Amino acid sequence: MRAAVWQGVGVILATVHGRPRGAAPLLTALLALVLVASVLWAPPAQAATRKLQASGGGTITASTSKTLKVRYVRSGQPVRGATVTLQRKKGSSWVKVRTVRTGKKGGASVSVSPRTTTTYRFRTGRARSAGVTVRVVPARFAITGSGSGHGVGLSQWGAYEQSRRGRTAAQILGYYYPGAVVSEANDPRTTLDVQVLGPPADTRTSTVLAVGSGRWRLRDTAGSVVASGGPQQRVTVATTSNGVSATVRQDGRTVAGVGTRSRFTFEWTGTRDHSPTGTRAVATVTGAQGTYRHGSLVVSKRSGRVNVVNRVVINTEYLYGIDEMPSGWGSATNRGAAALQAQVVAARNYAIVEKVRGLKSTCGCHVYDDTRSQHYVGWRKQGGSWGSAWVAAVDATVHDGTVTVLRDASGGFAETPYFASTGAAGGRRGTATNAEAFGTTALPYLRHVPDSYAASAPGNPYLRWTDSITQAQARRIFGLSSVRSVAVTARWSGGQVRTLTATSATGTKVSRTRTAEGWRTTLGLRGGWVSSFAGRTS
């Protein structure tokens, strides 16, 4: 080839200088010139093109896995049976993880479970893929906090410690309800209707009424006695299409049927309503949390379910059954009698305010027997361990025709929320205002006060606790596709959470602000004094 090229060049030169003449030599020279051009300007031969195409990046929770995929092609055709190395980035270097072999279509996959966000790539001797990143977010967030309850008004553990230090009930109330005045009110022996079983919390359509001793009687809507008995006879009350029916049973068999009425009233001996000087019976209601020494039980139908209300006198009978503070605090050793008395006044005020508001349509009652109102268990409190100390605290607030109450600046009954214990977070410790906790119109006597007393009370179980929320919960709360971290970025006056800020796997930040009680219930926590959130792998 080279000889022909140079020969052609020579012919061209000879022709130019007037040597061989004629058409043939000139044609040969031209062909040689074309050949020279084709050699000089021909493009180089194409090398085979190899590519590794990686996919599978994204976000996972810790302790789960992600599948990475690779496809190996050469000049657009899949490479089968090739060995491909998976690498992960460590600092500025790449570290081998494992090798895989490509299949018929040039593809391969591998499962990875990084503990932290990691970038991967695939590599062969002649090609490497772009990096793919697997972002890792916590499976849950551990929450560290303290305190218990909504944080407004009287701190029960704080009141206990103040009592131990010799402060009176009036002083304790004045501290936690600043601006409210301890006063007296007439005692008209007003009754209160307390739901002990029924909707919306209970779904029963029947229940059984009984006494452990003494006698009972059943009255209908008109007040007529329609049945009576003793401990051996039990009354089953069930809903019907137009009211409730009552059946008296003994030893598992029916001894009397009363029929259907709109309501029944169950009374027992030793009470205001039935033989006050007779045997002091205690009534039970199947499905209820308490037992009942005082008052009467009114049974009706509400929302298709059986509804039972204990009608009791507010200032004594009802308060005797309130189980919101340990009775044992009132012992001489524990020195908490003043705290019990402060609790009595707070509970009385709550009941009076609810009585004034009238009956609730859902239950035909003024208050529920649980934390929707106040925890009421009747005789189980009064007749239980250290029950006499609690009764003494109630009696200490009942005088000759008057009872101790708490009044606002205008002379009305103050609202008296209370809770278990304050906590501490973000360098703050104390109660919250009602506006901060509930979002309601601020009341001057429900404002923030510092509370170091609760932290000093012996046996306080709420000084530190841990809880958690899942990744799924965090995503819902903040409206993010993933949550890498959560932080408290603002607090209310007493240290409770005000604003939380979440950061996604890609760095997006979202903040949410709520009331203290809003955050406590949303997160399902004992209290709103949250110190920190920490990501956890499981």
ABEGO torsion letter per residue (X at the ends): XAAAAAAAAAAAAAAAAGBBBEAAAAAAAAAAAAAAAAAAABBBBBBBBBBBBBBGBEBBBBGBBBBBBBBBBBGGBBBBGBBBBBBBBBEABBBBABBBBBBAAGBBBBBBBBABBBBBBBBBAABBBBBBBBBBBBABBBBBBBEBEAGBEBBAAAAAAAAAAGBBAAAAAAAABBGBBBBBBBBAGBBBBBBABEOAABABABBBBBBABEBBBBBBAAGBBABBEBAABBBBBBBBAAEBBBBBBBGGBBABBAEBBABBBBBBBGBAABGAABBBBBBBBBGBABBBABEBBBBBBBGGBBBBBBBBBAAAAAAAABBABBAAAABAAAGAAAAAAAAAAAAAAAAAAAAAAEBBAAAGBABBABAABBBBAEAAAAABBGAAAAAAAAAAABBBGBBBBBBBAAGBBBBBBBBABBBBBGGBBEBBBAAAAAGBBBBAABBBBBBAAAAABBGBAAABBBBBBBAAAAAAAAGBABBABBBBABBBAAGBBABBBBBBAAGBBBBBBBBAAAAAAAAGBABABBABBBBBAX
